[in-house]
């Protein structure tokens, strides 16, 4: 391999590692981000505000406080330098009473003189102390003598010691005289304005998000076959436009469903009229084996017609209402036992659920009938929590192979060893059941039952 190929390989490897690392960081960042629109909108407003306030604070503290502290420290050091000149120029003031009085009354400094051996050794400087940095710099430039500074020992006083020819001059100055100490006002102002802006943003976003939530609730209710009373377009122009589009879409869907229902009612009436004539004509002919066979064919055609119409009609026209699901399951058990099947029912949780009663009962009846047809024992279990109603139908029959469990839900799909055949043999039993479950916003899944057969689970939101 040439040097160029080796270099290209290394570059590709490094690029791949950087891409993997960036992808991992992106996924981690997404997992930390809030999922809701309200929280994300607040984050979009608050993060730039915090960054802006931080930048302003940094610039202000860095430039303004830096300049102010430098000037105050320079003034204090100038006073100290003047006191040193007085000390050296007036040796007749042996006890330094005049110098101390001038320092205290005119300059606001407390001056004392110590023996030469009372000069401490230079200690470590505080890393973030702006006062220590500026004060030390001014002492080096204006006094040019060995000094020792303590800016952290006492909270309200700064101690400065300067080595003179025959003594050590100790100066105590108020911290406020050498340092701008009113930063609390700035911080209070910054935090106060931030809280006001955040409060305004929260109130504004809450009013903007509420119409979107109402639209989502209306769409969810429509998907469950329920009405959302009092819904109308509100909020910003884009949200009102989306709400108006939803209302128009809902009206078109309902109009299509009404037209389909009217058409099916007409077809049902015409076909039932013909079948009724067939039955009357067969009744007038008499009882013969051929006539009996024709009557069975007519009955089978009637059953198939009812199944087709039930599948095409779905649950249109029926309104959702609170229903006692425990009582519904008990009715299913009674019907199964009347037909000679063994069934048990267990219900957990609050039984009141808002559904379309007749349609949902037909959904469960199809599942129970399908289970009873191929099994000796059927177990019906209902569970209701704060989000979902789940009804499972278990049996001890032969079950359905896993690779065929989605095929049995297809309309008119009848597999040799599958259990999607209803009593009329139309292959619509499970298709009708899933269609009803999905119009309620849920679904039906098939799995293995603890009883050894098939488990059909219906789950709908409450």
C-alpha positions as CSV (number, residue, x, y, z in Angstrom):
1,X,0.0,0.0,0.0
2,X,1.4,3.4,-1.0
3,X,1.8,6.3,1.4
4,X,-1.1,8.1,-0.3
5,X,-3.4,5.2,0.2
6,X,-2.4,4.9,3.9
7,X,-3.0,8.6,4.4
8,X,-6.5,8.4,2.7
9,X,-7.3,5.4,4.9
10,X,-6.3,7.3,8.1
11,X,-8.4,10.4,7.0
12,X,-11.4,8.2,6.3
13,X,-11.1,6.5,9.7
14,X,-10.8,9.8,11.5
15,X,-13.7,11.2,9.6
16,X,-15.8,8.2,10.5
17,X,-14.9,8.5,14.1
18,X,-15.8,12.2,14.1
19,X,-19.1,11.4,12.4
20,X,-19.9,8.7,15.0
21,X,-19.0,11.0,17.9
22,X,-21.1,13.8,16.5
23,X,-24.0,11.4,15.9
24,X,-23.8,10.1,19.5
25,X,-23.6,13.7,20.8
26,X,-26.6,14.6,18.7
27,X,-28.7,11.7,19.9
28,X,-27.7,12.5,23.5
29,X,-28.7,16.1,23.0
30,X,-32.1,15.1,21.6
31,X,-32.7,12.8,24.5
32,X,-32.2,15.8,26.9
33,X,-34.4,18.1,24.9
34,X,-38.1,18.4,26.1
35,X,-40.7,16.8,23.9
36,X,-43.6,19.2,24.2
37,X,-44.1,22.3,22.0
38,X,-44.7,24.5,25.1
39,X,-41.5,23.5,26.8
40,X,-39.5,23.8,23.5
41,X,-40.9,27.3,22.8
42,X,-40.0,28.4,26.4
43,X,-36.5,27.0,25.8
44,X,-36.2,28.9,22.6
45,X,-37.0,32.1,24.4
46,X,-35.2,31.6,27.7
47,X,-31.9,30.3,26.4
48,X,-31.1,33.3,24.2
49,X,-32.3,35.6,27.1
50,X,-30.0,33.9,29.6
51,X,-27.1,34.0,27.1
52,X,-27.7,37.7,26.4
53,X,-27.9,38.5,30.1
54,X,-24.7,36.5,30.8
55,X,-22.8,38.3,28.0
56,X,-24.1,41.7,29.2
57,X,-23.1,40.8,32.8
58,X,-19.7,39.7,31.7
59,X,-19.0,42.8,29.6
60,X,-20.3,45.1,32.3
61,X,-18.3,43.4,35.1
62,X,-15.3,43.2,32.9
63,X,-15.2,46.7,31.7
64,X,-17.2,48.9,34.1
65,X,-16.2,47.3,37.4
66,X,-12.6,46.9,36.1
67,X,-12.4,50.6,35.3
68,X,-14.1,51.7,38.5
69,X,-11.9,49.5,40.7
70,X,-8.8,50.6,39.0
71,X,-9.6,54.3,39.6
72,X,-10.6,53.7,43.3
73,X,-7.5,51.7,44.0
74,X,-5.3,54.3,42.3
75,X,-6.9,57.0,44.5
76,X,-6.2,55.0,47.7
77,X,-2.6,54.4,46.7
78,X,-2.1,58.0,45.9
79,X,-3.3,58.9,49.4
80,X,-0.8,56.3,50.8
81,X,2.0,57.7,48.7
82,X,1.2,61.2,50.0
83,X,1.3,59.9,53.6
84,X,4.7,58.3,52.9
85,X,5.9,61.7,51.6
86,X,4.7,63.4,54.8
87,X,6.4,60.7,56.8
88,X,9.7,61.4,55.1
89,X,9.4,65.2,54.8
90,X,8.4,65.9,58.5
91,X,10.8,64.1,60.7
92,X,10.0,66.5,63.6
93,X,6.6,64.7,64.0
94,X,8.3,61.9,66.0
95,X,5.2,60.2,67.3
96,X,3.5,60.6,63.9
97,X,0.4,62.1,65.6
98,X,-0.2,64.7,62.9
99,X,0.2,62.1,60.2
100,X,-2.3,59.7,61.8
101,X,-4.8,62.6,62.3
102,X,-4.6,63.8,58.7
103,X,-4.9,60.2,57.5
104,X,-8.0,59.5,59.6
105,X,-9.8,62.8,59.3
106,X,-9.0,63.8,55.8
107,X,-8.4,60.6,53.9
108,X,-10.5,58.0,55.9
109,X,-7.4,55.8,56.5
110,X,-6.2,54.2,59.7
111,X,-2.4,54.4,59.9
112,X,-0.1,52.7,62.3
113,X,3.6,52.1,62.4
114,X,5.1,48.7,63.3
115,X,8.6,47.5,63.9
116,X,10.5,46.4,60.7
117,X,10.2,42.7,61.7
118,X,6.4,42.8,61.5
119,X,6.5,42.7,57.7
120,X,4.8,39.3,56.7
121,X,6.2,37.3,53.8
122,X,4.3,37.6,50.5
123,X,1.5,35.0,50.4
124,X,-0.4,33.4,47.6
125,X,-2.6,35.8,45.7
126,X,-6.3,35.1,45.3
127,X,-7.0,34.0,41.7
128,X,-10.3,35.9,41.1
129,X,-9.8,39.0,43.3
130,X,-10.0,42.0,41.0
131,X,-9.2,44.3,44.0
132,X,-6.0,42.5,44.9
133,X,-4.8,42.7,41.3
134,X,-5.5,46.4,40.8
135,X,-4.3,47.4,44.2
136,X,-1.0,45.5,43.9
137,X,-0.4,47.0,40.5
138,X,-0.9,50.5,41.7
139,X,1.4,50.0,44.8
140,X,4.1,48.7,42.5
141,X,3.8,51.7,40.2
142,X,3.3,54.6,42.6
143,X,5.0,53.5,45.9
144,X,7.8,51.2,44.5
145,X,8.5,49.7,47.9
146,X,8.1,46.2,49.4
147,X,4.5,45.8,50.4
148,X,2.0,43.2,51.7
149,X,-1.7,43.3,50.9
150,X,-4.6,41.4,52.6
151,X,-7.9,41.8,50.7
152,X,-9.7,38.7,52.0
153,X,-8.8,38.6,55.7
154,X,-11.6,41.0,56.9
155,X,-14.7,41.5,54.9
156,X,-15.0,45.3,55.2
157,X,-11.4,46.3,55.6
158,X,-8.3,46.1,53.3
159,X,-5.0,45.9,55.1
160,X,-1.8,47.2,53.4
161,X,1.7,47.1,54.9
162,X,4.6,49.0,53.3
163,X,8.3,48.6,54.4
164,X,9.9,52.0,55.0
165,X,13.4,52.8,56.0
166,X,13.0,52.3,59.8
167,X,9.5,50.9,60.2
168,X,6.5,49.2,58.6
169,X,3.5,51.4,57.9
170,X,0.2,49.6,58.2
171,X,-2.8,51.2,56.5
172,X,-6.4,50.1,57.1
173,X,-8.8,51.2,54.4
174,X,-12.5,50.6,53.9
175,X,-13.1,48.1,51.1
176,X,-15.7,50.4,49.6
177,X,-13.1,53.1,49.2
178,X,-10.9,50.9,46.9
179,X,-13.6,48.6,45.3
180,X,-17.0,49.1,43.7
181,X,-19.0,46.9,46.0
182,X,-22.6,47.6,44.7
183,X,-22.7,44.7,42.3
184,X,-25.8,43.4,44.1
185,X,-27.9,46.1,42.6
186,X,-26.8,45.1,39.1
187,X,-27.5,41.4,39.8
188,X,-30.9,42.2,41.3
189,X,-31.8,44.3,38.3
190,X,-30.7,41.6,35.9
191,X,-32.6,38.8,37.6
192,X,-35.7,41.0,38.1
193,X,-35.9,41.9,34.4
194,X,-35.3,38.3,33.4
195,X,-38.1,37.1,35.6
196,X,-40.5,39.7,34.1
197,X,-39.6,38.7,30.6
198,X,-39.9,35.0,31.4
199,X,-43.3,35.6,33.0
200,X,-44.5,37.5,29.9
201,X,-43.2,34.7,27.7
202,X,-44.9,32.0,29.7
203,X,-48.3,33.8,29.6
204,X,-48.0,34.6,25.9
205,X,-46.9,31.0,25.0
206,X,-49.7,29.5,27.1
207,X,-52.3,31.4,25.1
208,X,-50.6,30.4,21.8
209,X,-50.3,26.7,22.7
210,X,-53.9,26.3,24.0
211,X,-55.5,26.5,20.5
212,X,-53.1,23.8,19.3
213,X,-54.0,21.6,22.2
214,X,-57.7,22.1,21.5
215,X,-57.1,21.2,17.9
216,X,-55.2,18.0,18.9
217,X,-58.0,17.1,21.3
218,X,-60.7,17.6,18.6
219,X,-58.7,15.4,16.2
220,X,-58.3,12.7,18.8
221,X,-62.0,12.8,19.7
222,X,-63.0,12.6,16.1
223,X,-60.6,9.6,15.6
224,X,-62.4,7.9,18.6
225,X,-65.8,8.6,17.1
226,X,-66.7,11.3,19.6
227,X,-67.7,15.0,19.3
228,X,-65.7,17.9,20.7
229,X,-68.3,20.4,21.9
230,X,-67.5,24.1,21.5
231,X,-64.5,23.6,19.1
232,X,-63.9,26.5,16.8
233,X,-60.7,28.0,15.2
234,X,-58.8,30.2,17.6
235,X,-55.3,31.5,18.1
236,X,-52.7,32.7,15.5
237,X,-53.5,32.8,11.8
238,X,-51.7,29.6,11.0
239,X,-53.4,27.7,13.9
240,X,-56.8,29.0,12.8
241,X,-56.1,27.9,9.3
242,X,-55.2,24.4,10.4
243,X,-58.3,24.3,12.6
244,X,-60.5,25.4,9.7
245,X,-58.9,22.8,7.4
246,X,-59.7,20.1,10.1
247,X,-63.3,21.2,10.3
248,X,-63.7,21.0,6.5
249,X,-62.0,17.7,6.4
250,X,-64.3,16.4,9.2
251,X,-67.3,17.6,7.3
252,X,-66.2,15.9,4.1
253,X,-65.6,12.6,5.9
254,X,-68.9,12.7,7.6
255,X,-70.7,13.6,4.3
256,X,-68.9,10.7,2.6
257,X,-69.9,8.3,5.5
258,X,-73.6,9.5,5.3
259,X,-73.7,9.0,1.6
260,X,-72.2,5.5,1.9
261,X,-74.7,4.7,4.7
262,X,-77.6,5.9,2.5
263,X,-76.4,3.9,-0.5
264,X,-76.0,0.8,1.6
265,X,-79.5,1.3,3.1
266,X,-80.9,1.4,-0.4
267,X,-79.0,-1.7,-1.5
268,X,-79.9,-3.6,1.6
269,X,-83.6,-2.7,1.1
270,X,-83.6,-3.8,-2.5
271,X,-81.7,-7.1,-1.9
272,X,-83.8,-7.9,1.1
273,X,-87.0,-7.4,-0.9
274,X,-85.8,-9.9,-3.5
275,X,-84.7,-12.4,-0.9
276,X,-88.1,-12.1,0.8
277,X,-89.9,-12.8,-2.5
278,X,-87.7,-15.9,-2.9
279,X,-88.7,-17.1,0.6
280,X,-92.4,-16.6,-0.2
281,X,-92.2,-18.4,-3.5
282,X,-90.3,-21.3,-1.9
283,X,-93.0,-21.5,0.9
284,X,-95.7,-21.7,-1.8
285,X,-94.0,-24.5,-3.7
286,X,-94.1,-27.0,-0.9
287,X,-91.6,-29.1,1.1
288,X,-89.3,-31.1,-1.1
289,X,-85.6,-31.9,-0.7
290,X,-84.8,-29.5,-3.6
291,X,-86.9,-26.7,-2.0
292,X,-85.2,-27.3,1.4
293,X,-81.8,-27.0,-0.3
294,X,-82.9,-23.7,-2.0
295,X,-84.1,-22.4,1.4
296,X,-80.7,-23.0,3.0
297,X,-79.1,-21.2,0.1
298,X,-81.4,-18.2,0.5
299,X,-80.7,-18.2,4.3
300,X,-77.0,-18.3,3.6
301,X,-77.3,-15.4,1.1
302,X,-79.2,-13.4,3.8
303,X,-76.5,-14.0,6.3
304,X,-73.7,-13.1,3.9
305,X,-75.6,-10.0,2.9
306,X,-75.9,-8.9,6.5
307,X,-72.2,-9.5,7.1
308,X,-71.2,-7.5,4.0
309,X,-73.4,-4.6,5.0
310,X,-72.1,-4.7,8.6
311,X,-68.6,-4.5,7.3
312,X,-69.3,-1.7,4.9
313,X,-71.5,0.2,7.3
314,X,-69.1,0.0,10.2
315,X,-70.4,1.9,13.2
316,X,-71.6,5.0,11.4
317,X,-74.5,6.8,12.9
318,X,-74.0,5.6,16.5
319,X,-72.9,8.1,19.1
320,X,-70.3,7.3,21.8
321,X,-71.6,7.3,25.3
322,X,-70.5,6.0,28.8
323,X,-70.9,2.3,28.9
324,X,-70.5,-0.3,31.7
325,X,-67.9,-2.6,30.2
326,X,-68.2,-5.1,33.0
327,X,-71.9,-5.6,32.2
328,X,-71.0,-5.9,28.5
329,X,-68.5,-8.6,29.1
330,X,-71.0,-10.4,31.4
331,X,-73.5,-10.3,28.6
332,X,-71.0,-11.9,26.2
333,X,-70.3,-14.6,28.8
334,X,-74.0,-15.3,29.1
335,X,-74.5,-15.5,25.3
336,X,-71.5,-17.9,25.0
337,X,-72.9,-20.2,27.7
338,X,-76.4,-20.2,26.1
339,X,-74.7,-21.5,23.0
340,X,-73.1,-24.3,25.0
341,X,-69.6,-22.8,25.4
342,X,-67.7,-22.5,28.7
343,X,-66.6,-18.9,29.4
344,X,-65.3,-16.9,32.3
345,X,-65.1,-13.1,32.8
346,X,-62.9,-10.9,35.0
347,X,-62.8,-7.1,35.0
348,X,-60.3,-4.9,36.8
349,X,-60.7,-1.1,37.3
350,X,-63.5,1.4,36.7
351,X,-66.0,-0.2,34.3
352,X,-67.4,3.0,32.8
353,X,-65.9,3.7,29.4
354,X,-67.1,6.0,26.6
355,X,-67.6,3.9,23.5
356,X,-70.1,3.2,20.8
357,X,-72.0,0.5,22.7
358,X,-73.5,-1.6,19.9
359,X,-70.4,-1.4,17.7
360,X,-67.9,-2.2,20.4
361,X,-70.1,-5.1,21.6
362,X,-70.1,-6.5,18.1
363,X,-66.3,-6.2,18.0
364,X,-66.0,-8.2,21.2
365,X,-68.7,-10.7,20.1
366,X,-66.8,-11.5,17.0
367,X,-63.7,-12.3,19.0
368,X,-65.6,-14.4,21.5
369,X,-67.5,-16.3,18.8
370,X,-64.3,-16.9,16.9
371,X,-62.6,-18.2,20.1
372,X,-65.6,-20.4,21.1
373,X,-65.8,-21.9,17.6
374,X,-62.3,-23.5,17.9
375,X,-61.9,-24.0,21.6
376,X,-63.5,-25.7,24.6
377,X,-62.9,-22.9,27.1
378,X,-62.8,-19.1,26.7
379,X,-61.5,-16.6,29.2
380,X,-62.5,-12.9,28.9
381,X,-60.4,-10.3,30.9
382,X,-61.0,-6.6,31.0
383,X,-58.7,-4.0,32.5
384,X,-59.2,-0.3,32.6
385,X,-56.5,2.2,33.8
386,X,-56.2,6.0,33.4
387,X,-55.3,5.7,29.7
388,X,-56.6,2.5,28.1
389,X,-59.3,-0.1,28.2
390,X,-57.8,-3.5,27.4
391,X,-60.0,-6.6,26.8
392,X,-58.2,-10.0,26.2
393,X,-60.0,-13.1,24.9
394,X,-58.0,-16.3,25.6
395,X,-58.9,-19.8,24.5
396,X,-57.4,-23.3,24.6
397,X,-57.9,-23.9,20.8
398,X,-55.3,-24.6,18.1
399,X,-54.3,-21.0,17.7
400,X,-53.0,-19.2,14.6
401,X,-49.4,-19.4,13.3
402,X,-47.5,-16.2,13.9
403,X,-46.8,-15.6,10.2
404,X,-50.6,-15.7,9.5
405,X,-51.9,-13.4,12.3
406,X,-52.0,-10.3,10.1
407,X,-53.4,-12.1,7.2
408,X,-56.6,-13.1,9.1
409,X,-57.5,-9.4,9.4
410,X,-57.8,-8.9,5.7
411,X,-61.4,-8.6,4.4
412,X,-62.6,-11.7,2.6
413,X,-59.4,-13.5,3.4
414,X,-60.1,-17.0,4.5
415,X,-57.1,-19.2,5.2
416,X,-57.5,-23.0,5.5
417,X,-56.2,-23.2,9.1
418,X,-57.0,-19.6,10.2
419,X,-59.8,-18.7,12.5
420,X,-61.1,-15.6,10.7
421,X,-64.2,-17.2,9.4
422,X,-67.5,-16.0,10.8
423,X,-70.6,-18.0,11.0
424,X,-71.7,-17.1,7.5
425,X,-68.3,-18.1,6.0
426,X,-67.6,-14.6,4.6
427,X,-64.2,-14.1,6.2
428,X,-65.2,-10.8,7.7
429,X,-65.4,-11.5,11.4
430,X,-61.9,-10.3,12.5
431,X,-61.9,-7.6,9.8
432,X,-65.1,-6.1,11.2
433,X,-63.7,-6.4,14.8
434,X,-60.4,-4.6,13.9
435,X,-62.3,-1.9,11.9
436,X,-64.5,-1.1,15.0
437,X,-61.5,-1.1,17.3
438,X,-59.6,1.4,15.1
439,X,-62.6,3.7,14.7
440,X,-62.4,3.9,18.5
441,X,-58.7,5.0,18.3
442,X,-57.4,1.5,19.3
443,X,-56.4,-1.8,17.6
444,X,-56.5,-5.5,17.9
445,X,-53.5,-7.7,18.2
446,X,-53.1,-11.5,18.3
447,X,-50.7,-13.5,20.4
448,X,-50.1,-16.7,22.3
449,X,-52.5,-17.4,25.1
450,X,-51.4,-18.8,28.5
451,X,-54.2,-21.3,28.0
452,X,-52.4,-22.8,25.0
453,X,-54.4,-21.3,22.3
454,X,-54.9,-17.8,20.8
455,X,-55.0,-14.5,22.7
456,X,-56.9,-11.6,21.0
457,X,-56.3,-8.3,22.7
458,X,-58.4,-5.2,22.1
459,X,-57.0,-1.9,23.4
460,X,-58.7,1.5,23.0
461,X,-57.9,4.9,24.7
462,X,-60.3,6.1,27.3
